[in-house]
Structure formats: structure tokens, C-alpha cells
Amino acid sequence: MARVVAVSNRVADPRKAAAGGLAVALGETLNATGGLWMGWSGKIVEGAEGGRPGEGELKVQQAGNVTLATLDLSREDHDTYYLGYANRVLWPVFHYRLDLADFNTAYLAGYRRVNQLFARQLLPLLKPDDLVWVHDYHLIPLAAELRKLGCNNRIGFFLHIPLPPPLILAALPGHEWLVGALFAYDVVGFQSEADAQHFSRYVQSEAHAEVVGPDLYRAFGRTVLARSFPIGIDVDEFAALTHGKEARETYETMREQYSKRQLLVGIDRLDYSKGLPHRIRAFQELLASYPESRRSATLIQIASPTREDVDAYMDIRRELEHLCGQINGDYGELDWMPVRYIHRTLARKRLPGLCRAARVALVTPLRDGMNLVAKEYIAAQDPGDPGVLVLSRFAGAAEQLREALLVNPYDTQGTARAIHQALNMPLEERQARHQALLHRIRTHDVHWWRRSFLEALEHVDAAARQRAA
Ligand code: ADQ
């Protein structure tokens, strides 16, 4: 295979286990092809007068067979591109939260500037046959910027978050420009069928795109292959972690502590898209409607700190803390607290232990591109005595994980009923559902995802590209 060049907002050293499944999976391909990974270093350089540092500060280092190329950002670029356009505009709009979007024009200017900077820095590193794979909403216009500089490589883009329906997307000022920029790619990948359909409907109605073949759209003088490539996890890597020392320790401690109780778990970033307050209210409803669950059902909610410089994230944190305090005050006993809320990132090596010890996992986002926690929970279970996944129908994962108990997180009573059903599900039914789910996440794991995307990119119709050139 040709050399693969990955570009994402942040890069991770693929050799470090803590980097997680995506880094490991990408790392494998990058390593095999002697590839390159470019992104922001995570460092902010304060200019003398808040100005931007000069260019040419790309830091290049080797991680095994992989070249890592990282760029520092100026304070202004970081605040407008990353905190601004990516996290205050695209993230809320793409998660259907127009009410939380802040359409400040300085953000868009910063977003364009940083994408231009990435393009200028990346171009000299590219060889003509490289396959370039750009990741996520931070870098949508990158291919368009590279094309302007004369780049003719095959370039693919994968959107890790949802793409909203046309009328929500159309509320974004400059949406025509943003979606138009996707046509500079050869392949555009989405997490779910629903997202791919939103793209199809949008480009046909707003950009008068022509459908020129299966999943092939032509507009702006270019042809793009756009379809879903649902991301998976590295099931074997996760299974190995599950049997590691730290995970076993966590599992045994939890089993011991909760031997007479029913343990439920929630593991998320503290993001408003994850539906945490809705989840706590559904759990409260469980305690109110099913008295037998009192003194028994215990929810451990791990919510890791994230994007705390953005107001909406401080608001959701306060709301969650208030709700957890309320439910513990109303229902808690001297020897039992219904919710244990932990505002921290759980060490990756311990995560499978907690998953395995929990009878039920609550994965109930209001909107989510995929949600890998749902898949990790399945991978961590003991097939002989598996737990039950309660999953929001609005997570991309719900398209694949049909044997989970699917819920509408806005329906508090309905979700409480599903949690009750999960807690009382007979062993044979748990086993049958788990077996089907495990099969699905195994056949569609992260390696399948990476291979199918890169194969699509490698085999993109050369004739169509010629016509476009
Ligand atoms: P995220 O929104 O970050 O990712 P998710 O897929 O749920 O969401 O989690 C990514 C990883 O973070 C998982 O490996 C998970 O275990 C870990 N994680 C989450 N919360 C944690 C916590 N409190 N402690 C420790 N680890 C935690 C985006 C999209 C998703 C999409 C992924 C991958 O929003 O929809 O599934 O990218 O494409």
C-alpha cells in the first residue's frame, strides 16, 4: 500500500497504550507504510503582543517507523480556530444544538487561517503517491487549501461526529462554503447511514449535486465518494486490557464492594451531547417508580473534564453536580448512596475492569457520532454472565448494536423502564444479546474500519479524478 499520511487536530504517539484504539489502529498502518502523522502539538505560543508566531516551526520527530509532525499554535489561532470555530460553532451545530452556537466571525477567520497554515506546512512533506487521510471537524477545509496550492494527492476525510440534517446545517452561516470544501476530497466518510443520508440530501438540495453512481456525488467540478464507515474498537486489544493486572484489580474491588447491590456504570467526557442530566433523571425515576431498586441500584458515573474554557461546559458541570447532590440527598441512606459521581478520567487500564463489574451500562447521549464506550462495554463482558447495554437510539452505534436495549434519552419514564428491564434480564437473554453484539463489534472493528476507508481511497476512480483535474 502507498504511504499513509494522517492529519488530525492532535497527534498521539501510537506506541503508547494510553493513546487508545484509534491511535493504535492508525499507528499500525502508519508504521507499516512508514507514514506520517501531522497535527497541533497541544502547545500555545504567546506572541509578544498576542501576535502569531512565524511559520516554519514544524517539529518533526520519529516514533518507530512513524514520523510525527507537530505545529504550535498562537494564542489567537488557538482561541479562534479551536475554542471558537471548532468547539463553539461546529461541535454544537453538528450535535443539533443551534442554541449553544456562537457565530462570531473572528472564529471563522481563525479556522480558515489555521487550515491554510496546516496546508502550507504539510504540502512540502507530501510525496505524489501518498494517501492523505484527514480527521474530523477541525480540518474540513484542509483539502481545499491543499488543492489551491496544487496538491493532486488522493485525500480522504472522516467525520467522527454526526452530520446534522440539511435544515440544521443550513442554519450555519457559510454552510455552502463548508460543505463545498468537502468536494475537494476524494472520499468522505461518516459514522452512520443517517449521517450519509443527511449529506446526500443536503448536497442535492442545496448544492444541486448530481448522483453519478452509488455513493458518488458530483458538484463544484469534482466527484466525491461519500458513505458511512462506522468506526469500531480494537476488540483484541481491549480484551487483553480486560485481563491485565489493573483491570482485574478494579473488577475484584468493585465485585466485592457491590456483591449485594446492582452496579450501573456511565463513562463519558463531561459533554452536553452525552445526555448526563437526562441519564441522572432517568435513574432518579427508576428509584421513584421501582422501590425495590432503592438501597440496591448504584450508578457510578465517571465524567472526565473536557473543554472547560467553553461556558456551556461549565453550565453542564454545575447542572450535573446539582442533580447528583439532589438524588443522593433524597434517596441516600447511611450505608448506600445511589450515585457516585467522579469528575475525572479513568485510567485506560482500569476501564475494562469497571465495565466488566457493572451489571448495566448507561450510554445515553442526546446525539453522538458513534460512541466507543458502548463497544468497549460489550468487549469487556464475561460471555458466561454478561451485563446489559442500555443505549440511546441517537448514538451512531445504535445503527449497529440493535440487540442493546435502545432508548430515547428524552423519555425519562421510558429510559427508567429500560434500566429496570436491564437489571432484571434473565441470564439466557443476556447471553443471547451479548453474543450477537460481540459478533458485530468483532466483524466491524477498528481494523475493518481503517482497511475499508483506505481501500476506498486507494481505489477511487482514476477517471473521475482526471475529469476533475
Ligand atoms: P468522544 O466524544 O470523545 O469521541 P467516545 O467514542 O464515547 O467519545 O469515547 C472515546 C474514548 O474516550 C473511548 O475510548 C472511551 O473509553 C474514552 N473515555 C470517554 N470518557 C472517559 C472517561 N471518563 N474516562 C476514561 N476514558 C474515557 C468522538 C465522537 C464519538 C466517536 C469517537 C470516535 O464524539 O461519537 O465514537 O470520536 O470516532
Residues whose N, C-alpha, C, O or C-beta is under 5 A from the ligand:
A	BS01	ADQ	H160 I231 I267 D268 R269 I302 A303 S304 R344 T345 L346 D368 G369 M370 N371 L372 V373
